[in-house]
């Protein structure tokens, strides 16, 4: 069974907030991509842990950027029920293996 964990990008303060589990965000609800806390819109983007690690043992989260086999920077997204990345117009599911990939940043802190 996959470990359920989240982190959040704090839009207002431009910083990543790390928490150990989903229970760290018990009062947050997401509806149509908008996050609410106690009925008020929050300035956070929730990013889920994929349950997978890169070749160095680093946890891979939604929004992370991995270095591919061809030295391409590939952002991790969640599409049709699975985490993966798009390369040359094709979506690759991370469940097929991560042993060749390395997390090199994320789309929020390294967006240049």
Buried (B, 14 or more C-beta within 10 A) or exposed (E): EEEEBBBBBBEEEEEBBEEEEBEBBEEBEEEEEEBEEEEEEBEBBBBBBBBBBBEEEBBBBBBBBBBBEEEEEBBBBEEEEBBBBEEEEEEBEBEEEBEEBBBBBBBBEEEE
